[in-house]
């Protein structure tokens, strides 16, 4: 009545296609990173540290809050 959607012979084809897509994405990202201009790479390298972090609310010399 219903046909099988994934045949054993085509499972290898799906696996190979998924592997090729993953390798393609990895190669594309690596290629773009290698061709990036130096000032863009420096800007992205400083990105997490561009904003100042808020001061800690837990100072080591502060008294614990009494309940």
Jmol script that loads the backbone (N, CA, C; Angstrom):
load data "model"
ATOM      1  N   UNK A   1       0.815  -1.180   0.000  1.00  0.00           N
ATOM      2  CA  UNK A   1       0.000   0.000   0.000  1.00  0.00           C
ATOM      3  C   UNK A   1       0.867   1.255   0.000  1.00  0.00           C
ATOM      4  N   UNK A   2       1.730   1.406   1.010  1.00  0.00           N
ATOM      5  CA  UNK A   2       2.635   2.547   1.034  1.00  0.00           C
ATOM      6  C   UNK A   2       4.014   2.098   0.577  1.00  0.00           C
ATOM      7  N   UNK A   3       4.655   2.933  -0.191  1.00  0.00           N
ATOM      8  CA  UNK A   3       6.028   2.632  -0.603  1.00  0.00           C
ATOM      9  C   UNK A   3       6.989   3.155   0.454  1.00  0.00           C
ATOM     10  N   UNK A   4       8.094   2.472   0.578  1.00  0.00           N
ATOM     11  CA  UNK A   4       9.109   2.931   1.532  1.00  0.00           C
ATOM     12  C   UNK A   4       9.738   4.206   1.002  1.00  0.00           C
ATOM     13  N   UNK A   5       9.898   5.180   1.869  1.00  0.00           N
ATOM     14  CA  UNK A   5      10.466   6.461   1.440  1.00  0.00           C
ATOM     15  C   UNK A   5      11.975   6.405   1.328  1.00  0.00           C
ATOM     16  N   UNK A   6      12.636   5.721   2.246  1.00  0.00           N
ATOM     17  CA  UNK A   6      14.083   5.627   2.231  1.00  0.00           C
ATOM     18  C   UNK A   6      14.447   4.178   1.916  1.00  0.00           C
ATOM     19  N   UNK A   7      14.966   3.988   0.746  1.00  0.00           N
ATOM     20  CA  UNK A   7      15.396   2.652   0.358  1.00  0.00           C
ATOM     21  C   UNK A   7      16.821   2.425   0.833  1.00  0.00           C
ATOM     22  N   UNK A   8      17.199   1.211   1.165  1.00  0.00           N
ATOM     23  CA  UNK A   8      18.569   0.951   1.633  1.00  0.00           C
ATOM     24  C   UNK A   8      19.634   1.390   0.635  1.00  0.00           C
ATOM     25  N   UNK A   9      19.364   1.265  -0.654  1.00  0.00           N
ATOM     26  CA  UNK A   9      20.347   1.683  -1.657  1.00  0.00           C
ATOM     27  C   UNK A   9      20.494   3.200  -1.713  1.00  0.00           C
ATOM     28  N   UNK A  10      19.421   3.919  -1.458  1.00  0.00           N
ATOM     29  CA  UNK A  10      19.504   5.375  -1.552  1.00  0.00           C
ATOM     30  C   UNK A  10      19.982   6.012  -0.244  1.00  0.00           C
ATOM     31  N   UNK A  11      20.038   5.261   0.845  1.00  0.00           N
ATOM     32  CA  UNK A  11      20.516   5.827   2.111  1.00  0.00           C
ATOM     33  C   UNK A  11      21.968   6.271   1.990  1.00  0.00           C
ATOM     34  N   UNK A  12      22.775   5.522   1.267  1.00  0.00           N
ATOM     35  CA  UNK A  12      24.166   5.927   1.050  1.00  0.00           C
ATOM     36  C   UNK A  12      24.233   7.213   0.237  1.00  0.00           C
ATOM     37  N   UNK A  13      23.335   7.370  -0.710  1.00  0.00           N
ATOM     38  CA  UNK A  13      23.302   8.591  -1.520  1.00  0.00           C
ATOM     39  C   UNK A  13      22.951   9.798  -0.654  1.00  0.00           C
ATOM     40  N   UNK A  14      21.985   9.647   0.245  1.00  0.00           N
ATOM     41  CA  UNK A  14      21.614  10.749   1.132  1.00  0.00           C
ATOM     42  C   UNK A  14      22.764  11.096   2.073  1.00  0.00           C
ATOM     43  N   UNK A  15      23.453  10.094   2.556  1.00  0.00           N
ATOM     44  CA  UNK A  15      24.587  10.338   3.445  1.00  0.00           C
ATOM     45  C   UNK A  15      25.698  11.069   2.709  1.00  0.00           C
ATOM     46  N   UNK A  16      25.978  10.652   1.498  1.00  0.00           N
ATOM     47  CA  UNK A  16      27.009  11.306   0.692  1.00  0.00           C
ATOM     48  C   UNK A  16      26.616  12.742   0.363  1.00  0.00           C
ATOM     49  N   UNK A  17      25.348  12.971   0.054  1.00  0.00           N
ATOM     50  CA  UNK A  17      24.890  14.326  -0.250  1.00  0.00           C
ATOM     51  C   UNK A  17      25.021  15.231   0.979  1.00  0.00           C
ATOM     52  N   UNK A  18      24.659  14.725   2.153  1.00  0.00           N
ATOM     53  CA  UNK A  18      24.778  15.520   3.372  1.00  0.00           C
ATOM     54  C   UNK A  18      26.240  15.831   3.680  1.00  0.00           C
ATOM     55  N   UNK A  19      27.117  14.857   3.466  1.00  0.00           N
ATOM     56  CA  UNK A  19      28.544  15.083   3.688  1.00  0.00           C
ATOM     57  C   UNK A  19      29.077  16.143   2.723  1.00  0.00           C
ATOM     58  N   UNK A  20      28.673  16.080   1.470  1.00  0.00           N
ATOM     59  CA  UNK A  20      29.131  17.067   0.486  1.00  0.00           C
ATOM     60  C   UNK A  20      28.640  18.470   0.825  1.00  0.00           C
ATOM     61  N   UNK A  21      27.417  18.573   1.308  1.00  0.00           N
ATOM     62  CA  UNK A  21      26.898  19.886   1.704  1.00  0.00           C
ATOM     63  C   UNK A  21      27.688  20.431   2.894  1.00  0.00           C
ATOM     64  N   UNK A  22      27.974  19.589   3.879  1.00  0.00           N
ATOM     65  CA  UNK A  22      28.734  20.028   5.052  1.00  0.00           C
ATOM     66  C   UNK A  22      30.144  20.459   4.660  1.00  0.00           C
ATOM     67  N   UNK A  23      30.805  19.689   3.796  1.00  0.00           N
ATOM     68  CA  UNK A  23      32.150  20.056   3.336  1.00  0.00           C
ATOM     69  C   UNK A  23      32.101  21.348   2.534  1.00  0.00           C
ATOM     70  N   UNK A  24      31.073  21.516   1.721  1.00  0.00           N
ATOM     71  CA  UNK A  24      30.930  22.745   0.942  1.00  0.00           C
ATOM     72  C   UNK A  24      30.785  23.971   1.817  1.00  0.00           C
ATOM     73  N   UNK A  25      29.998  23.850   2.873  1.00  0.00           N
ATOM     74  CA  UNK A  25      29.831  24.979   3.797  1.00  0.00           C
ATOM     75  C   UNK A  25      31.143  25.281   4.506  1.00  0.00           C
ATOM     76  N   UNK A  26      31.839  24.249   4.971  1.00  0.00           N
ATOM     77  CA  UNK A  26      33.112  24.451   5.651  1.00  0.00           C
ATOM     78  C   UNK A  26      34.139  25.107   4.731  1.00  0.00           C
ATOM     79  N   UNK A  27      34.238  24.645   3.495  1.00  0.00           N
ATOM     80  CA  UNK A  27      35.198  25.208   2.543  1.00  0.00           C
ATOM     81  C   UNK A  27      34.844  26.657   2.223  1.00  0.00           C
ATOM     82  N   UNK A  28      33.565  26.961   2.096  1.00  0.00           N
ATOM     83  CA  UNK A  28      33.151  28.334   1.804  1.00  0.00           C
ATOM     84  C   UNK A  28      33.518  29.279   2.947  1.00  0.00           C
ATOM     85  N   UNK A  29      33.263  28.869   4.174  1.00  0.00           N
ATOM     86  CA  UNK A  29      33.599  29.714   5.324  1.00  0.00           C
ATOM     87  C   UNK A  29      35.114  29.891   5.433  1.00  0.00           C
ATOM     88  N   UNK A  30      35.860  28.812   5.229  1.00  0.00           N
ATOM     89  CA  UNK A  30      37.323  28.904   5.298  1.00  0.00           C
ATOM     90  C   UNK A  30      37.862  29.800   4.183  1.00  0.00           C
ATOM     91  N   UNK A  31      37.313  29.681   2.996  1.00  0.00           N
ATOM     92  CA  UNK A  31      37.772  30.493   1.861  1.00  0.00           C
ATOM     93  C   UNK A  31      37.497  31.973   2.125  1.00  0.00           C
ATOM     94  N   UNK A  32      36.314  32.287   2.643  1.00  0.00           N
ATOM     95  CA  UNK A  32      36.004  33.683   2.940  1.00  0.00           C
ATOM     96  C   UNK A  32      36.887  34.230   4.052  1.00  0.00           C
ATOM     97  N   UNK A  33      37.220  33.391   5.028  1.00  0.00           N
ATOM     98  CA  UNK A  33      38.100  33.836   6.113  1.00  0.00           C
ATOM     99  C   UNK A  33      39.509  34.087   5.597  1.00  0.00           C
ATOM    100  N   UNK A  34      39.973  33.254   4.679  1.00  0.00           N
ATOM    101  CA  UNK A  34      41.317  33.447   4.132  1.00  0.00           C
ATOM    102  C   UNK A  34      41.409  34.674   3.241  1.00  0.00           C
ATOM    103  N   UNK A  35      40.328  35.025   2.568  1.00  0.00           N
ATOM    104  CA  UNK A  35      40.342  36.174   1.669  1.00  0.00           C
ATOM    105  C   UNK A  35      39.919  37.480   2.340  1.00  0.00           C
ATOM    106  N   UNK A  36      39.655  37.435   3.646  1.00  0.00           N
ATOM    107  CA  UNK A  36      39.208  38.624   4.367  1.00  0.00           C
ATOM    108  C   UNK A  36      40.332  39.653   4.449  1.00  0.00           C
ATOM    109  N   UNK A  37      39.955  40.918   4.317  1.00  0.00           N
ATOM    110  CA  UNK A  37      40.947  41.992   4.454  1.00  0.00           C
ATOM    111  C   UNK A  37      41.441  42.067   5.884  1.00  0.00           C
ATOM    112  N   UNK A  38      42.634  42.588   6.048  1.00  0.00           N
ATOM    113  CA  UNK A  38      43.284  42.619   7.355  1.00  0.00           C
ATOM    114  C   UNK A  38      42.503  43.475   8.343  1.00  0.00           C
ATOM    115  N   UNK A  39      42.011  44.633   7.928  1.00  0.00           N
ATOM    116  CA  UNK A  39      41.289  45.496   8.870  1.00  0.00           C
ATOM    117  C   UNK A  39      39.957  44.870   9.291  1.00  0.00           C
ATOM    118  N   UNK A  40      39.303  44.123   8.391  1.00  0.00           N
ATOM    119  CA  UNK A  40      38.078  43.422   8.772  1.00  0.00           C
ATOM    120  C   UNK A  40      38.378  42.304   9.768  1.00  0.00           C
ATOM    121  N   UNK A  41      39.477  41.594   9.562  1.00  0.00           N
ATOM    122  CA  UNK A  41      39.853  40.522  10.484  1.00  0.00           C
ATOM    123  C   UNK A  41      40.188  41.091  11.861  1.00  0.00           C
ATOM    124  N   UNK A  42      40.875  42.228  11.904  1.00  0.00           N
ATOM    125  CA  UNK A  42      41.192  42.858  13.187  1.00  0.00           C
ATOM    126  C   UNK A  42      39.924  43.337  13.890  1.00  0.00           C
ATOM    127  N   UNK A  43      38.991  43.914  13.128  1.00  0.00           N
ATOM    128  CA  UNK A  43      37.737  44.393  13.709  1.00  0.00           C
ATOM    129  C   UNK A  43      36.935  43.224  14.277  1.00  0.00           C
ATOM    130  N   UNK A  44      36.853  42.116  13.553  1.00  0.00           N
ATOM    131  CA  UNK A  44      36.128  40.953  14.051  1.00  0.00           C
ATOM    132  C   UNK A  44      36.861  40.286  15.209  1.00  0.00           C
ATOM    133  N   UNK A  45      38.173  40.388  15.227  1.00  0.00           N
ATOM    134  CA  UNK A  45      38.938  39.829  16.333  1.00  0.00           C
ATOM    135  C   UNK A  45      38.729  40.585  17.633  1.00  0.00           C
ATOM    136  N   UNK A  46      38.449  41.882  17.559  1.00  0.00           N
ATOM    137  CA  UNK A  46      38.193  42.691  18.746  1.00  0.00           C
ATOM    138  C   UNK A  46      36.717  42.736  19.110  1.00  0.00           C
ATOM    139  N   UNK A  47      35.864  42.129  18.326  1.00  0.00           N
ATOM    140  CA  UNK A  47      34.417  42.286  18.467  1.00  0.00           C
ATOM    141  C   UNK A  47      33.885  41.999  19.863  1.00  0.00           C
ATOM    142  N   UNK A  48      34.236  40.897  20.515  1.00  0.00           N
ATOM    143  CA  UNK A  48      33.657  40.668  21.841  1.00  0.00           C
ATOM    144  C   UNK A  48      34.130  41.665  22.891  1.00  0.00           C
ATOM    145  N   UNK A  49      35.248  42.338  22.645  1.00  0.00           N
ATOM    146  CA  UNK A  49      35.827  43.223  23.643  1.00  0.00           C
ATOM    147  C   UNK A  49      35.603  44.694  23.331  1.00  0.00           C
ATOM    148  N   UNK A  50      34.806  45.012  22.301  1.00  0.00           N
ATOM    149  CA  UNK A  50      34.564  46.405  21.966  1.00  0.00           C
ATOM    150  C   UNK A  50      33.725  47.113  23.016  1.00  0.00           C
ATOM    151  N   UNK A  51      32.811  46.416  23.661  1.00  0.00           N
ATOM    152  CA  UNK A  51      31.961  47.060  24.664  1.00  0.00           C
ATOM    153  C   UNK A  51      32.529  46.805  26.055  1.00  0.00           C
ATOM    154  N   UNK A  52      32.353  47.775  26.902  1.00  0.00           N
ATOM    155  CA  UNK A  52      32.824  47.618  28.283  1.00  0.00           C
ATOM    156  C   UNK A  52      31.894  46.678  29.025  1.00  0.00           C
ATOM    157  N   UNK A  53      32.455  45.840  29.846  1.00  0.00           N
ATOM    158  CA  UNK A  53      31.632  44.930  30.631  1.00  0.00           C
ATOM    159  C   UNK A  53      31.156  45.647  31.885  1.00  0.00           C
ATOM    160  N   UNK A  54      29.961  45.347  32.346  1.00  0.00           N
ATOM    161  CA  UNK A  54      29.480  46.016  33.566  1.00  0.00           C
ATOM    162  C   UNK A  54      30.276  45.566  34.783  1.00  0.00           C
ATOM    163  N   UNK A  55      30.357  46.451  35.739  1.00  0.00           N
ATOM    164  CA  UNK A  55      31.100  46.142  36.964  1.00  0.00           C
ATOM    165  C   UNK A  55      30.402  45.025  37.723  1.00  0.00           C
ATOM    166  N   UNK A  56      31.179  44.262  38.406  1.00  0.00           N
ATOM    167  CA  UNK A  56      30.630  43.160  39.188  1.00  0.00           C
ATOM    168  C   UNK A  56      29.875  43.699  40.385  1.00  0.00           C
ATOM    169  N   UNK A  57      28.765  43.082  40.708  1.00  0.00           N
ATOM    170  CA  UNK A  57      27.986  43.509  41.862  1.00  0.00           C
ATOM    171  C   UNK A  57      28.458  42.821  43.133  1.00  0.00           C
ATOM    172  N   UNK A  58      29.346  41.863  43.011  1.00  0.00           N
ATOM    173  CA  UNK A  58      29.844  41.121  44.160  1.00  0.00           C
ATOM    174  C   UNK A  58      31.286  41.528  44.423  1.00  0.00           C
ATOM    175  N   UNK A  59      31.432  42.548  45.216  1.00  0.00           N
ATOM    176  CA  UNK A  59      32.756  43.040  45.565  1.00  0.00           C
ATOM    177  C   UNK A  59      33.340  42.159  46.660  1.00  0.00           C
ATOM    178  N   UNK A  60      34.641  41.854  46.633  1.00  0.00           N
ATOM    179  CA  UNK A  60      35.231  40.978  47.640  1.00  0.00           C
ATOM    180  C   UNK A  60      35.225  41.590  49.045  1.00  0.00           C
ATOM    181  N   UNK A  61      35.244  42.928  49.154  1.00  0.00           N
ATOM    182  CA  UNK A  61      35.298  43.541  50.480  1.00  0.00           C
ATOM    183  C   UNK A  61      33.929  43.946  50.995  1.00  0.00           C
ATOM    184  N   UNK A  62      32.856  43.631  50.296  1.00  0.00           N
ATOM    185  CA  UNK A  62      31.524  44.018  50.753  1.00  0.00           C
ATOM    186  C   UNK A  62      31.013  43.028  51.804  1.00  0.00           C
ATOM    187  N   UNK A  63      30.177  43.537  52.685  1.00  0.00           N
ATOM    188  CA  UNK A  63      29.592  42.711  53.757  1.00  0.00           C
ATOM    189  C   UNK A  63      28.450  41.882  53.174  1.00  0.00           C
ATOM    190  N   UNK A  64      28.285  40.642  53.642  1.00  0.00           N
ATOM    191  CA  UNK A  64      27.141  39.849  53.183  1.00  0.00           C
ATOM    192  C   UNK A  64      25.835  40.431  53.696  1.00  0.00           C
ATOM    193  N   UNK A  65      24.810  40.303  52.906  1.00  0.00           N
ATOM    194  CA  UNK A  65      23.505  40.824  53.302  1.00  0.00           C
ATOM    195  C   UNK A  65      22.920  39.978  54.418  1.00  0.00           C
ATOM    196  N   UNK A  66      22.426  40.644  55.469  1.00  0.00           N
ATOM    197  CA  UNK A  66      21.828  39.895  56.581  1.00  0.00           C
ATOM    198  C   UNK A  66      20.332  39.764  56.329  1.00  0.00           C
ATOM    199  N   UNK A  67      19.817  38.607  56.625  1.00  0.00           N
ATOM    200  CA  UNK A  67      18.384  38.344  56.399  1.00  0.00           C
ATOM    201  C   UNK A  67      17.620  38.489  57.674  1.00  0.00           C
TER     202      UNK A  67
END
end "model"
wireframe off; spacefill off
backbone 0.3
color backbone group
